[in-house]
Amino acid sequence: MVKRVNDDWRTGSLRYEFSNVANTLSKLLNKKVTVQSIPQYKWKEMLLSVGFTENTATNLSDMTQAVIDNKTIPERPNNTIRLLTTLEKYLEEQLKK
């Protein structure tokens, strides 16, 4: 379900759930894409297995945990950048590259 959220949302006017992203990718790639939850203790292992460096895997894991723990601070709290596209349009353009 895509939810419209209030003006405080930092990534635009729509909030996507994991299933929205999977469904959009399924449509664009013309193949089934499913959501797979990866436990925190396996994040770094998974990132390393797909080619990330040790340093990058550590940093991505740490950043993900910071978001989950609500420890992130917006860079521009008074000047939110709104994207003028939808998830589907953005991904469609990226897949053309």
Protein Blocks (a to p, Z undefined) as FASTA:
>chain_A
ZZdddfklmnbjbdcdfklmmmmmmmmnopacddddddfklmmmmmmmnopafklmmmmm
mmmmmmmnopaccfblmlccddfbdfklmmmmmmmZZ
